[in-house]
């Protein structure tokens, strides 16, 4: 009744589905490091934000063909923002960012609160997920970022999840 898929079964709420898909993306990042080095045709390297988005797309689209890429535009305070990805008629929004150094770390932290405000203004959004790929050598407190930039007490729920790039 909520418009969530029953095949494959991912959960009974947008939040359960979000948790399932976050775990799936985490497994995809781990799996890309285990590809056979003898293979020539498939190699996955996460060098920038677009590589991270492509991995997300390749991981999720086969399961959920309704995954939309940059389809949803939200207008807030005279500005337009296109969501990286949306699912279930924009009930779930995904923003993927990549932190490569101290400069990109500062830029991403500045955008997180603004993104939350953008997506809070859309009546259909139930969950917004900020997936942040962080390069191995970047000094960042993963748990602190996830706690400080996740908002569970109001709608929409905002989940910030850190993924380490190996």
DSSP file (Angstrom, degrees, kcal/mol; ACC not computed):
  #  RESIDUE AA STRUCTURE BP1 BP2  ACC     N-H-->O    O-->H-N    N-H-->O    O-->H-N    TCO  KAPPA ALPHA  PHI   PSI    X-CA   Y-CA   Z-CA
    1    1 A X              0   0    0      0, 0.0     0, 0.0     0, 0.0     0, 0.0   0.000 360.0 360.0 360.0 -19.7    0.0    0.0    0.0
    2    2 A X        -     0   0    0      2,-0.1     3,-0.1    10,-0.1    12,-0.0   0.481 360.0-109.5 -88.3  -2.0    3.0    2.3    0.4
    3    3 A X  S    S+     0   0    0      1,-0.3     2,-0.2    86,-0.0    85,-0.0   0.646  73.2 139.0  83.1  14.8    4.2    1.7   -3.2
    4    4 A X        -     0   0    0      1,-0.1    -1,-0.3     8,-0.1    -2,-0.1  -0.626  58.7 -97.5 -89.7 152.5    7.2   -0.3   -2.1
    5    5 A X      > -     0   0    0     -2,-0.2     5,-0.7     1,-0.1     6,-0.3  -0.328  23.7-167.7 -71.9 150.5    8.1   -3.4   -4.1
    6    6 A X  T   5S+     0   0    0      1,-0.3     2,-0.4     3,-0.2     3,-0.3   0.567  71.9  76.8-105.7 -17.1    7.1   -6.9   -3.0
    7    7 A X  T   5S+     0   0    0      1,-0.5    -1,-0.3     2,-0.1     2,-0.1  -0.919 105.7  23.2-134.3 110.1    9.5   -8.6   -5.4
    8    8 A X  T   5S-     0   0    0     -2,-0.4     2,-0.5    -3,-0.2    -1,-0.5   0.563 103.4-136.1 -73.8 150.7   12.2   -8.4   -4.4
    9    9 A X  T   5 +     0   0    0     -3,-0.3    -3,-0.2     1,-0.2     3,-0.1  -0.635  36.1 162.3 -75.5 122.4   11.0   -8.0   -0.8
   10   10 A X      < -     0   0    0     -5,-0.7     2,-0.2    -2,-0.5    10,-0.2   0.560  55.9 -55.5-118.6 -15.6   13.1   -5.3    0.7
   11   11 A X        -     0   0    0     -6,-0.3    -1,-0.4     1,-0.1    -7,-0.0  -0.847  41.5 -99.2 153.4 170.4   11.2   -4.2    3.8
   12   12 A X  S    S+     0   0    0     -2,-0.2     2,-0.3    -3,-0.1    -8,-0.1   0.491  99.7  36.1 -99.1  -5.3    7.8   -2.9    5.1
   13   13 A X  S  > S-     0   0    0      1,-0.1     4,-2.4    -3,-0.1     5,-0.2  -0.941  84.9-108.9-141.5 163.4    8.7    0.8    5.3
   14   14 A X  H  > S+     0   0    0     -2,-0.3     4,-2.4     1,-0.2     5,-0.1   0.866 120.3  53.7 -60.2 -35.6   10.8    3.3    3.4
   15   15 A X  H  > S+     0   0    0      2,-0.2     4,-2.4     1,-0.2    -1,-0.2   0.907 108.0  48.5 -67.4 -41.9   13.3    3.3    6.3
   16   16 A X  H  > S+     0   0    0      2,-0.2     4,-2.3     1,-0.2    -2,-0.2   0.910 112.8  48.6 -62.9 -42.1   13.7   -0.5    6.2
   17   17 A X  H  X S+     0   0    0     -4,-2.4     4,-2.6     2,-0.2    -2,-0.2   0.907 110.0  52.2 -64.1 -41.7   14.2   -0.4    2.4
   18   18 A X  H  X S+     0   0    0     -4,-2.4     4,-2.4     1,-0.2    -2,-0.2   0.926 109.6  48.7 -59.8 -45.3   16.8    2.4    2.9
   19   19 A X  H  X S+     0   0    0     -4,-2.4     4,-2.1     1,-0.2    -1,-0.2   0.906 111.4  50.3 -61.6 -41.6   18.7    0.3    5.4
   20   20 A X  H  X S+     0   0    0     -4,-2.3     4,-2.0   -10,-0.2    -2,-0.2   0.930 112.7  45.8 -61.9 -45.8   18.6   -2.7    3.1
   21   21 A X  H  X S+     0   0    0     -4,-2.6     4,-2.4     2,-0.2    -2,-0.2   0.841 109.5  54.4 -70.9 -33.0   19.9   -0.7    0.1
   22   22 A X  H  X S+     0   0    0     -4,-2.4     4,-2.3    -5,-0.2    -1,-0.2   0.933 110.0  47.8 -62.1 -45.3   22.7    0.9    2.2
   23   23 A X  H  X S+     0   0    0     -4,-2.1     4,-2.2     1,-0.2    -2,-0.2   0.887 110.6  52.1 -62.5 -38.6   23.8   -2.5    3.2
   24   24 A X  H  X S+     0   0    0     -4,-2.0     4,-2.0     2,-0.2    -2,-0.2   0.909 109.7  48.2 -65.0 -42.6   23.7   -3.6   -0.5
   25   25 A X  H  X S+     0   0    0     -4,-2.4     4,-2.1     2,-0.2    -2,-0.2   0.894 109.7  53.3 -64.5 -38.9   25.9   -0.7   -1.5
   26   26 A X  H  X S+     0   0    0     -4,-2.3     4,-2.0     1,-0.2    -2,-0.2   0.912 109.4  48.3 -61.6 -42.1   28.3   -1.4    1.3
   27   27 A X  H  X S+     0   0    0     -4,-2.2     4,-2.7     1,-0.2    -1,-0.2   0.870 109.0  53.9 -66.1 -35.8   28.6   -5.0    0.0
   28   28 A X  H  X S+     0   0    0     -4,-2.0     4,-2.0     2,-0.2    -2,-0.2   0.893 107.8  49.9 -65.6 -39.0   29.1   -3.8   -3.6
   29   29 A X  H  X S+     0   0    0     -4,-2.1     4,-0.6     2,-0.2    -1,-0.2   0.912 113.6  45.8 -66.1 -41.3   32.0   -1.5   -2.5
   30   30 A X  H >< S+     0   0    0     -4,-2.0     3,-0.9     1,-0.2     4,-0.4   0.908 111.7  52.7 -65.2 -41.4   33.6   -4.5   -0.6
   31   31 A X  H >< S+     0   0    0     -4,-2.7     3,-1.8     1,-0.2     4,-0.2   0.848  97.8  64.1 -66.0 -35.2   33.0   -6.8   -3.6
   32   32 A X  H >< S+     0   0    0     -4,-2.0     3,-0.7     1,-0.3    12,-0.3   0.759  98.2  56.7 -63.7 -22.1   34.7   -4.5   -6.1
   33   33 A X  T << S+     0   0    0     -3,-0.9    -1,-0.3    -4,-0.6    -2,-0.2   0.637 103.6  55.1 -80.0 -13.3   38.0   -4.9   -4.2
   34   34 A X  T <  S+     0   0    0     -3,-1.8    -1,-0.2    -4,-0.4    -2,-0.2   0.267  73.2 130.2-105.2  10.6   37.8   -8.7   -4.7
   35   35 A X  S <  S-     0   0    0     -3,-0.7     2,-0.1    -4,-0.2    -3,-0.0  -0.397  73.8 -93.6 -63.7 143.0   37.4   -8.8   -8.5
   36   36 A X    >   -     0   0    0      1,-0.2     3,-1.4     2,-0.1    -1,-0.1  -0.371  27.3-144.1 -61.5 126.0   39.9  -11.3  -10.0
   37   37 A X  T 3  S+     0   0    0      1,-0.3    -1,-0.2    -2,-0.1    -2,-0.1   0.689  96.3  65.4 -66.7 -16.7   43.1   -9.4  -11.0
   38   38 A X  T 3  S+     0   0    0      2,-0.0    -1,-0.3     0, 0.0     2,-0.1   0.693  79.8 102.0 -78.8 -17.6   43.4  -11.6  -14.1
   39   39 A X    <   -     0   0    0     -3,-1.4    -4,-0.0     1,-0.1     0, 0.0  -0.383  47.2-176.1 -67.9 143.9   40.2  -10.3  -15.6
   40   40 A X  S    S+     0   0    0     -2,-0.1    -1,-0.1     3,-0.0     3,-0.1   0.655  72.9  54.9-110.1 -25.0   40.7   -7.7  -18.4
   41   41 A X  S    S+     0   0    0      1,-0.2     2,-0.5     0, 0.0    -2,-0.0   0.776 104.2  46.8 -88.7 -26.3   37.1   -6.6  -19.2
   42   42 A X        +     0   0    0      2,-0.0     2,-0.4     0, 0.0    -1,-0.2  -0.962  57.8 152.9-124.9 120.3   35.7   -5.5  -15.8
   43   43 A X        -     0   0    0     -2,-0.5     2,-0.6    -3,-0.1   -11,-0.0  -0.980  22.4-159.8-143.2 129.8   37.6   -3.3  -13.5
   44   44 A X        +     0   0    0     -2,-0.4     2,-0.4   -12,-0.3    -9,-0.1  -0.948  15.8 167.9-117.3 118.6   36.0   -1.0  -10.9
   45   45 A X        -     0   0    0     -2,-0.6     2,-1.2     3,-0.0     3,-0.2  -0.998  27.1-146.3-127.1 129.5   37.9    1.9   -9.5
   46   46 A X        +     0   0    0     -2,-0.4     3,-0.1     1,-0.2    -2,-0.0  -0.728  40.2 147.9 -97.4  87.6   36.1    4.6   -7.5
   47   47 A X        +     0   0    0     -2,-1.2     2,-0.3     1,-0.1    -1,-0.2   0.662  64.1   5.3 -96.8 -19.8   38.1    7.7   -8.5
   48   48 A X  S  > S-     0   0    0     -3,-0.2     4,-1.7     1,-0.0     3,-0.3  -0.913  85.5 -84.9-153.1 179.8   35.4   10.3   -8.3
   49   49 A X  H  > S+     0   0    0     -2,-0.3     4,-2.4     1,-0.2     5,-0.1   0.839 122.6  55.8 -60.9 -35.4   31.8   11.0   -7.4
   50   50 A X  H  > S+     0   0    0      2,-0.2     4,-2.5     1,-0.2    -1,-0.2   0.857 104.6  52.3 -70.2 -34.5   30.5    9.8  -10.8
   51   51 A X  H  > S+     0   0    0     -3,-0.3     4,-2.3     2,-0.2    -1,-0.2   0.910 110.2  49.5 -62.6 -41.7   32.3    6.4  -10.4
   52   52 A X  H  X S+     0   0    0     -4,-1.7     4,-2.2     2,-0.2    -2,-0.2   0.911 111.5  48.6 -63.0 -43.7   30.5    6.1   -7.0
   53   53 A X  H  X S+     0   0    0     -4,-2.4     4,-2.7     1,-0.2    -2,-0.2   0.894 110.1  52.0 -63.3 -40.4   27.2    7.0   -8.6
   54   54 A X  H  X S+     0   0    0     -4,-2.5     4,-2.8     2,-0.2    -2,-0.2   0.901 108.8  49.8 -64.6 -40.5   27.8    4.5  -11.5
   55   55 A X  H  X S+     0   0    0     -4,-2.3     4,-2.0     2,-0.2    -1,-0.2   0.925 111.5  49.3 -62.9 -43.5   28.5    1.7   -9.0
   56   56 A X  H  X S+     0   0    0     -4,-2.2     4,-2.6     2,-0.2     5,-0.4   0.940 112.2  48.3 -58.3 -47.7   25.3    2.5   -7.1
   57   57 A X  H  X S+     0   0    0     -4,-2.7     4,-2.4     1,-0.2     5,-0.3   0.924 112.4  47.5 -60.1 -47.3   23.4    2.5  -10.4
   58   58 A X  H  < S+     0   0    0     -4,-2.8     4,-0.4     1,-0.2    -1,-0.2   0.821 115.8  46.5 -64.7 -30.9   24.8   -0.8  -11.5
   59   59 A X  H  < S+     0   0    0     -4,-2.0     4,-0.3    -5,-0.2    -2,-0.2   0.885 124.0  28.0 -77.8 -40.5   24.1   -2.3   -8.0
   60   60 A X  H >X S+     0   0    0     -4,-2.6     4,-2.6    -5,-0.2     3,-0.8   0.841 104.1  70.8 -96.0 -37.2   20.5   -1.1   -7.6
   61   61 A X  T 3< S+     0   0    0     -4,-2.4     6,-0.2    -5,-0.4    -3,-0.1   0.854  95.5  54.4 -56.2 -41.4   19.0   -0.7  -11.0
   62   62 A X  T 34 S+     0   0    0     -4,-0.4     3,-0.3    -5,-0.3    -1,-0.3   0.868 116.0  40.2 -61.4 -32.9   18.8   -4.5  -11.8
   63   63 A X  T <4 S+     0   0    0     -3,-0.8     2,-0.5    -4,-0.3    -2,-0.2   0.880 129.2  28.6 -77.8 -40.6   16.8   -5.0   -8.5
   64   64 A X    ><  -     0   0    0     -4,-2.6     3,-2.1     1,-0.1    -1,-0.3  -0.792  63.3-177.5-128.4  86.9   14.7   -1.9   -8.8
   65   65 A X  T 3  S+     0   0    0     -2,-0.5    -1,-0.1    -3,-0.3    -4,-0.1   0.650  79.1  71.1 -63.3 -13.7   14.1   -0.9  -12.5
   66   66 A X  T 3   +     0   0    0     -3,-0.1    -1,-0.3     2,-0.1    23,-0.2   0.418  66.5 129.8 -81.1   2.8   12.2    2.2  -11.3
   67   67 A X    <   -     0   0    0     -3,-2.1     2,-0.4    -6,-0.2    20,-0.2  -0.408  46.8-154.2 -60.1 123.9   15.4    3.8  -10.0
   68   68 A X  E     -A   86   0A   0     18,-2.9    18,-1.9    -2,-0.2     2,-0.6  -0.835   5.7-149.8-105.2 141.4   15.5    7.3  -11.5
   69   69 A X  E    S-A   85   0A   0     -2,-0.4    16,-0.2    16,-0.2    15,-0.1  -0.942  76.4 -23.7-115.0 117.5   18.7    9.3  -12.1
   70   70 A X  S    S+     0   0    0     14,-1.4    -1,-0.2    13,-0.7    14,-0.1   0.851  98.0 124.3  51.6  41.8   18.5   13.1  -11.9
   71   71 A X        +     0   0    0     12,-0.2     2,-0.5    -3,-0.1    -1,-0.1   0.752  51.7  72.9 -94.9 -30.7   14.8   13.0  -12.5
   72   72 A X        -     0   0    0     11,-0.3    11,-2.5    -4,-0.1     2,-0.5  -0.773  58.5-173.0 -96.6 122.8   13.6   14.9   -9.5
   73   73 A X  E     -F   82   0B   0     -2,-0.5     2,-0.4     9,-0.2     9,-0.2  -0.963   4.8-165.2-113.4 127.0   14.1   18.7   -9.2
   74   74 A X  E     -F   81   0B   0      7,-2.9     7,-2.0    -2,-0.5     2,-0.5  -0.933   7.6-150.1-113.3 134.1   13.3   20.4   -6.0
   75   75 A X  E     +F   80   0B   0     -2,-0.4     2,-0.4     5,-0.2     5,-0.2  -0.901  23.1 166.6-105.3 126.9   13.0   24.2   -5.7
   76   76 A X  E >   -F   79   0B   0      3,-2.7     3,-1.7    -2,-0.5    42,-0.1  -0.975  66.0 -15.6-143.4 124.8   13.8   25.8   -2.4
   77   77 A X  T 3  S-     0   0    0     -2,-0.4     3,-0.1     1,-0.3    -1,-0.1   0.871 128.9 -48.5  51.9  44.0   14.4   29.4   -1.7
   78   78 A X  T 3  S+     0   0    0      1,-0.2     2,-0.4     0, 0.0    -1,-0.3   0.545 117.9 107.2  79.0   6.9   14.9   30.3   -5.3
   79   79 A X  E <   -F   76   0B   0     -3,-1.7    -3,-2.7     2,-0.0     2,-0.4  -0.910  58.1-141.8-120.4 147.6   17.3   27.5   -6.0
   80   80 A X  E     -F   75   0B   0     -2,-0.4     2,-0.4    -5,-0.2    -5,-0.2  -0.853  15.7-174.6-105.0 142.5   16.9   24.2   -7.9
   81   81 A X  E     -F   74   0B   0     -7,-2.0    -7,-2.9    -2,-0.4     2,-0.5  -0.985  12.9-151.1-137.6 126.0   18.4   21.0   -6.9
   82   82 A X  E     -F   73   0B   0     -2,-0.4    -9,-0.2    -9,-0.2     2,-0.2  -0.836  22.4-127.4 -94.4 129.7   18.3   17.7   -8.8
   83   83 A X        -     0   0    0    -11,-2.5   -13,-0.7    -2,-0.5   -11,-0.3  -0.512  10.4-133.7 -71.4 141.2   18.5   14.6   -6.7
   84   84 A X  S    S-     0   0    0     10,-0.5   -14,-1.4     1,-0.2     2,-0.3   0.950  85.8  -4.7 -58.5 -48.7   21.2   12.1   -7.8
   85   85 A X  E     -AB  69  94A   0      9,-1.8     9,-2.6   -16,-0.2     2,-0.3  -0.982  63.7-169.4-144.5 152.7   18.7    9.2   -7.6
   86   86 A X  E     -AB  68  93A   0    -18,-1.9   -18,-2.9    -2,-0.3     2,-0.3  -0.992   3.7-168.5-143.1 152.5   15.1    8.6   -6.5
   87   87 A X  E  >> + B   0  92A   0      5,-2.2     5,-1.9    -2,-0.3     4,-1.2  -0.949  61.9  20.0-135.5 154.2   13.0    5.6   -5.9
   88   88 A X  T >45S-     0   0    0     -2,-0.3     3,-0.8     1,-0.2    -1,-0.2   0.914 133.8 -44.9  57.4  53.4    9.3    4.8   -5.4
   89   89 A X  T 345S-     0   0    0      1,-0.2    -1,-0.2   -23,-0.2    -2,-0.0   0.893 113.5 -52.3  56.7  43.3    7.9    8.0   -6.8
   90   90 A X  T 345S+     0   0    0      2,-0.2    -1,-0.2     1,-0.1    -2,-0.2   0.671 104.8 125.8  69.0  21.0   10.5   10.1   -5.0
   91   91 A X  T <<5S+     0   0    0     -4,-1.2    35,-2.9    -3,-0.8    36,-2.2   0.794  76.8  41.8 -72.5 -27.0    9.7    8.6   -1.6
   92   92 A X  E   <S-Bc  87 127A   0     -5,-1.9    -5,-2.2    34,-0.2     2,-0.4  -0.984  72.8-169.4-126.4 127.0   13.4    7.8   -1.3
   93   93 A X  E     -Bc  86 128A   0     34,-2.5    36,-3.2    -2,-0.4     2,-0.5  -0.920   3.7-161.0-115.9 138.8   16.2   10.2   -2.4
   94   94 A X  E     -Bc  85 129A   0     -9,-2.6    -9,-1.8    -2,-0.4   -10,-0.5  -0.982   7.3-176.7-121.2 129.0   19.9    9.4   -2.7
   95   95 A X  E     - c   0 130A   0     34,-2.8    36,-2.6    -2,-0.5     2,-0.5  -0.996  11.0-162.4-119.2 126.6   22.7   11.9   -2.8
   96   96 A X  E     + c   0 131A   0     -2,-0.5     2,-0.3    34,-0.2    36,-0.2  -0.941  11.6 176.4-114.5 129.7   26.2   10.5   -3.3
   97   97 A X  E     - c   0 132A   0     34,-2.5    36,-2.9    -2,-0.5     2,-0.4  -0.855  18.6-143.8-127.3 161.4   29.3   12.5   -2.5
   98   98 A X  E     - c   0 133A   0     -2,-0.3     2,-0.6    34,-0.2    36,-0.2  -0.989   4.5-161.1-132.6 124.2   33.0   11.8   -2.6
   99   99 A X  E     + c   0 134A   0     34,-3.3    36,-2.6    -2,-0.4    39,-0.2  -0.918  21.4 160.3-105.4 115.6   35.6   13.1   -0.1
  100  100 A X        -     0   0    0     -2,-0.6     2,-0.3     1,-0.2    -1,-0.1   0.647  63.9 -12.3-107.8 -21.1   39.1   12.9   -1.4
  101  101 A X  S  > S-     0   0    0     37,-0.1     4,-2.1     1,-0.0    -1,-0.2  -0.898  86.8 -69.6-163.5-174.4   40.9   15.4    0.8
  102  102 A X  H  > S+     0   0    0     -2,-0.3     4,-2.1     1,-0.2     5,-0.1   0.846 125.8  53.8 -62.9 -34.4   40.5   18.2    3.4
  103  103 A X  H  > S+     0   0    0      2,-0.2     4,-2.0     1,-0.2    -1,-0.2   0.940 111.9  41.8 -67.8 -47.3   39.1   20.6    0.7
  104  104 A X  H  > S+     0   0    0      1,-0.2     4,-2.6     2,-0.2     5,-0.2   0.834 111.2  58.5 -70.2 -29.4   36.4   18.2   -0.5
  105  105 A X  H  X S+     0   0    0     -4,-2.1     4,-2.2     2,-0.2    -1,-0.2   0.940 108.2  45.3 -60.6 -46.9   35.7   17.2    3.1
  106  106 A X  H  X S+     0   0    0     -4,-2.1     4,-1.5     1,-0.2    -2,-0.2   0.888 113.3  50.4 -64.4 -40.0   34.9   20.9    3.9
  107  107 A X  H  X S+     0   0    0     -4,-2.0     4,-1.2     1,-0.2    -2,-0.2   0.915 111.3  47.7 -65.9 -43.0   32.8   21.3    0.8
  108  108 A X  H  X S+     0   0    0     -4,-2.6     4,-1.4     1,-0.2     3,-0.4   0.918 108.7  53.1 -66.3 -42.7   30.7   18.2    1.5
  109  109 A X  H  X S+     0   0    0     -4,-2.2     4,-0.6     1,-0.2    -1,-0.2   0.854 107.3  53.4 -63.5 -32.2   30.1   19.2    5.2
  110  110 A X  H  X S+     0   0    0     -4,-1.5     4,-0.6     1,-0.2    -1,-0.2   0.825 110.0  47.8 -69.1 -30.9   28.8   22.6    4.0
  111  111 A X  H  X S+     0   0    0     -4,-1.2     4,-2.6    -3,-0.4     5,-0.2   0.715  92.5  77.5 -84.6 -20.1   26.3   21.0    1.6
  112  112 A X  H  X S+     0   0    0     -4,-1.4     4,-1.9     1,-0.2    -1,-0.2   0.911  97.0  43.0 -61.5 -45.9   24.8   18.4    4.0
  113  113 A X  H  X S+     0   0    0     -4,-0.6     4,-2.0     1,-0.2    -1,-0.2   0.900 114.4  51.6 -68.1 -38.8   22.5   20.7    5.9
  114  114 A X  H  X S+     0   0    0     -4,-0.6     4,-2.2     1,-0.2    -2,-0.2   0.900 108.5  51.3 -62.9 -40.6   21.4   22.5    2.8
  115  115 A X  H  X S+     0   0    0     -4,-2.6     4,-2.4     1,-0.2     5,-0.2   0.902 106.7  54.2 -62.8 -40.6   20.5   19.2    1.1
  116  116 A X  H  X S+     0   0    0     -4,-1.9     4,-2.0    -5,-0.2    -1,-0.2   0.920 108.8  48.8 -59.5 -43.3   18.4   18.3    4.1
  117  117 A X  H  X S+     0   0    0     -4,-2.0     4,-1.0     2,-0.2    -1,-0.2   0.908 109.5  52.8 -64.6 -41.1   16.5   21.5    3.8
  118  118 A X  H >< S+     0   0    0     -4,-2.2     3,-0.8     1,-0.2     4,-0.3   0.959 114.4  40.4 -56.3 -52.5   15.9   21.0    0.1
  119  119 A X  H >< S+     0   0    0     -4,-2.4     3,-1.0     1,-0.3     6,-0.2   0.756 106.6  63.4 -75.1 -24.1   14.5   17.5    0.6
  120  120 A X  H 3< S+     0   0    0     -4,-2.0    -1,-0.3    -5,-0.2    -2,-0.2   0.754  97.0  60.3 -67.5 -23.1   12.5   18.4    3.7
  121  121 A X  T << S+     0   0    0     -4,-1.0     2,-0.6    -3,-0.8    -1,-0.2   0.600  85.1  88.0 -82.4  -9.9   10.5   20.8    1.5
  122  122 A X    X   -     0   0    0     -3,-1.0     3,-0.8    -4,-0.3   -48,-0.0  -0.799  69.0-150.5 -92.4 122.7    9.2   18.0   -0.8
  123  123 A X  T 3  S+     0   0    0     -2,-0.6    -1,-0.1     1,-0.2    -4,-0.0   0.710  91.0  52.8 -67.6 -19.9    6.0   16.5    0.5
  124  124 A X  T 3  S+     0   0    0    -34,-0.0     2,-0.4    32,-0.0    -1,-0.2   0.684  81.1 104.0 -90.4 -17.8    6.6   13.0   -1.0
  125  125 A X    <   +     0   0    0     -3,-0.8   -34,-0.2    -6,-0.2   -33,-0.2  -0.497  33.5 165.8 -72.6 123.4   10.1   12.4    0.4
  126  126 A X        +     0   0    0    -35,-2.9    31,-2.6    -2,-0.4    30,-0.4   0.751  69.2  19.6-101.1 -36.3   10.1    9.9    3.3
  127  127 A X  E     -cd  92 157A   0    -36,-2.2   -34,-2.5    29,-0.2     2,-0.5  -0.998  58.3-167.4-140.2 132.3   13.8    9.1    3.4
  128  128 A X  E     -cd  93 158A   0     29,-2.9    31,-2.9    -2,-0.4     2,-0.5  -0.985  12.1-160.8-116.4 129.0   16.9   11.0    2.1
  129  129 A X  E     -cd  94 159A   0    -36,-3.2   -34,-2.8    -2,-0.5     2,-0.8  -0.943   6.7-163.1-113.5 123.4   20.2    9.0    2.1
  130  130 A X  E     -cd  95 160A   0     29,-3.1    31,-2.7    -2,-0.5     2,-0.6  -0.904  11.6-169.0-103.7 104.6   23.5   10.9    1.9
  131  131 A X  E     -cd  96 161A   0    -36,-2.6   -34,-2.5    -2,-0.8     2,-0.6  -0.855   4.0-168.3 -98.0 119.6   26.0    8.2    0.9
  132  132 A X  E     -cd  97 162A   0     29,-2.9    31,-3.0    -2,-0.6     2,-0.5  -0.932  11.1-155.0-119.0 115.2   29.5    9.6    1.3
  133  133 A X  E     -cd  98 163A   0    -36,-2.9   -34,-3.3    -2,-0.6     2,-0.5  -0.771  16.3-166.7 -85.9 124.2   32.5    7.8   -0.2
  134  134 A X  E     -cd  99 164A   0     29,-3.2    31,-2.9    -2,-0.5   -34,-0.2  -0.958  20.2-121.0-119.3 124.9   35.6    8.7    1.8
  135  135 A X  E >   - d   0 165A   0    -36,-2.6     3,-1.8    -2,-0.5    31,-0.1  -0.286  29.3-111.4 -62.8 149.5   39.1    7.9    0.5
  136  136 A X  T 3  S+     0   0    0     29,-1.0    -1,-0.1     1,-0.3    30,-0.1   0.807 112.6  49.4 -52.6 -40.5   41.2    5.8    2.8
  137  137 A X  T 3  S+     0   0    0    -37,-0.1     2,-0.4     2,-0.1    -1,-0.3   0.477  83.5 108.9 -85.4  -1.9   43.7    8.4    3.8
  138  138 A X  S <  S-     0   0    0     -3,-1.8     2,-0.9   -39,-0.2   -37,-0.1  -0.623  70.0-130.8 -80.9 129.0   41.2   11.2    4.7
  139  139 A X        +     0   0    0     -2,-0.4     2,-0.3     2,-0.1    -2,-0.1  -0.694  50.9 142.3 -80.6 105.6   41.0   11.9    8.4
  140  140 A X        -     0   0    0     -2,-0.9     2,-1.2    -6,-0.0     3,-0.1  -0.986  53.8-128.0-148.9 133.3   37.3   11.8    9.1
  141  141 A X     >  -     0   0    0     -2,-0.3     4,-2.4     1,-0.2     5,-0.2  -0.707  25.5-168.9 -84.6  96.6   35.4   10.5   12.1
  142  142 A X  H  > S+     0   0    0     -2,-1.2     4,-2.5     1,-0.2     5,-0.2   0.905  82.4  47.4 -55.1 -49.8   32.9    8.2   10.3
  143  143 A X  H  > S+     0   0    0      1,-0.2     4,-2.2     2,-0.2    -1,-0.2   0.882 111.5  51.1 -64.0 -39.2   30.6    7.6   13.3
  144  144 A X  H  > S+     0   0    0      2,-0.2     4,-3.3     1,-0.2     5,-0.2   0.928 111.1  47.5 -64.8 -45.3   30.5   11.3   14.2
  145  145 A X  H  X S+     0   0    0     -4,-2.4     4,-2.2     1,-0.2    -2,-0.2   0.924 111.7  50.4 -61.7 -44.3   29.5   12.3   10.7
  146  146 A X  H  < S+     0   0    0     -4,-2.5    14,-0.5    -5,-0.2     4,-0.2   0.894 116.9  41.3 -62.3 -38.4   26.8    9.6   10.6
  147  147 A X  H >< S+     0   0    0     -4,-2.2     3,-0.7    -5,-0.2    -2,-0.2   0.921 116.7  46.9 -73.7 -44.7   25.4   10.8   13.9
  148  148 A X  H 3< S+     0   0    0     -4,-3.3    -2,-0.2     1,-0.2    -3,-0.2   0.797 118.8  38.7 -70.9 -29.0   25.7   14.5   13.3
  149  149 A X  T 3< S+     0   0    0     -4,-2.2     2,-0.4    -5,-0.2    -1,-0.2   0.201  96.2  90.0-112.3  15.6   24.1   14.5    9.8
  150  150 A X    <   -     0   0    0     -3,-0.7     2,-0.5    -4,-0.2     9,-0.2  -0.918  56.1-165.1-107.0 140.1   21.4   11.9   10.3
  151  151 A X  B     +E  158   0A   0      7,-2.0     7,-2.2    -2,-0.4     5,-0.1  -0.934  20.5 160.1-131.0 108.5   18.0   13.2   11.4
  152  152 A X        +     0   0    0     -2,-0.5    -1,-0.1     5,-0.2     5,-0.1   0.555  61.4  72.3-104.4 -10.8   15.6   10.5   12.7
  153  153 A X  S    S+     0   0    0      3,-0.1     2,-0.3     2,-0.0    -1,-0.1   0.637  99.6  34.2 -86.3 -13.5   13.1   12.6   14.7
  154  154 A X  S    S-     0   0    0      2,-0.2     2,-0.3    -3,-0.1     4,-0.1  -0.885  93.4 -59.1-138.1 167.4   11.3   14.3   11.9
  155  155 A X  S    S+     0   0    0     -2,-0.3     2,-0.1     2,-0.1   -29,-0.1  -0.747 109.6  36.6 -95.0 142.8   10.1   13.8    8.3
  156  156 A X  S    S-     0   0    0    -30,-0.4   -29,-0.2    -2,-0.3     2,-0.2   0.659  89.2-134.7 -75.2 158.7   11.7   13.1    6.1
  157  157 A X  E     -d  127   0A   0    -31,-2.6   -29,-2.9    -2,-0.1     2,-0.5  -0.545  17.0-152.4 -71.1 141.4   14.2   10.9    7.8
  158  158 A X  E     -dE 128 151A   0     -7,-2.2    -7,-2.0    -2,-0.2     2,-0.5  -0.980   9.9-170.2-121.1 122.8   17.8   11.7    6.8
  159  159 A X  E     -d  129   0A   0    -31,-2.9   -29,-3.1    -2,-0.5     2,-0.6  -0.957   3.1-165.9-113.0 121.7   20.4    8.9    6.9
  160  160 A X  E     -d  130   0A   0     -2,-0.5     2,-0.4   -14,-0.5   -29,-0.2  -0.939  12.5-177.2-105.7 125.3   24.0    9.8    6.4
  161  161 A X  E     -d  131   0A   0    -31,-2.7   -29,-2.9    -2,-0.6     2,-0.4  -0.985  16.0-146.2-129.4 132.2   26.3    6.8    5.7
  162  162 A X  E     -d  132   0A   0     -2,-0.4     2,-0.4   -31,-0.2   -29,-0.2  -0.805  11.6-170.2 -98.8 134.4   30.0    6.8    5.3
  163  163 A X  E     -d  133   0A   0    -31,-3.0   -29,-3.2    -2,-0.4     2,-0.4  -0.995  18.2-136.0-123.1 127.5   31.6    4.3    2.9
  164  164 A X  E     -d  134   0A   0     -2,-0.4     2,-0.5   -31,-0.2   -29,-0.2  -0.724  11.7-138.7 -89.0 131.0   35.4    3.9    2.9
  165  165 A X  E      d  135   0A   0    -31,-2.9   -29,-1.0    -2,-0.4  -135,-0.0  -0.764 360.0 360.0 -87.6 123.1   37.2    3.7   -0.5
  166  166 A X              0   0    0     -2,-0.5    -1,-0.1  -137,-0.2   -31,-0.1   0.474 360.0 360.0 -91.3 360.0   39.9    1.1   -0.4
